[in-house]
């Protein structure tokens, strides 16, 4: 099976709704039809940028999917400060990043919360980008495999195989995020192959073959090509290098 690569921008808490529009317009001029055909592209801006991004992408017919960086699992209610999946669907959001390590570490998201969010995002016909990854201490203690495979199993607990297949998983070693220190392509490949095995255990071989697994952590124009050359790496979740349209366009073109 050939899996179409997916490159997603995770802007984190950067770009307001004005600079987001400028980004979208500049970025679209840097790419051509073949780039869009070769790679699925998603941009996950802050919530406050979603509406202006949606109208810009639609008006200018830019074939870039919109993603959110988080959402709550309930449809509506007394949950001050939260954003519901139904609100995202109304803004034509297709992807939702779930369980990013910053949400887990800074905001205390647990595997159980990640699982609820994954199920809710899927129920609303959006695609979760499920983030997993180990800390430096865990890596040095030889605990990478146990940590990451546990996170995968918990994230997809109770999800039907057919619903797992279209999901995206992002393997992001925490020590590689925003540090300029990326995992070697071989290391990333090794862990990502194990993740595919964990998906097979949770949801069967067919789902594991279909699921797209990204690498994330200091991805930039200079290292994307060697990462994409690995057989199990199906794309990237890009933080810092996604903030500038030229850098991100080069990542989408695998460095060219
Ligand atoms: P980075 O972030 O590319 O800046 O390392 C990746 C991420 O956290 O998704």
Boltz pocket constraint, residues with backbone or C-beta under 6 A from the ligand:
constraints:
  - pocket:
      binder: B
      contacts: [[A, 10], [A, 172], [A, 176], [A, 177], [A, 178], [A, 179], [A, 180], [A, 216], [A, 217], [A, 218], [A, 219], [A, 237], [A, 238], [A, 239], [A, 240], [A, 241]]
      max_distance: 6.0
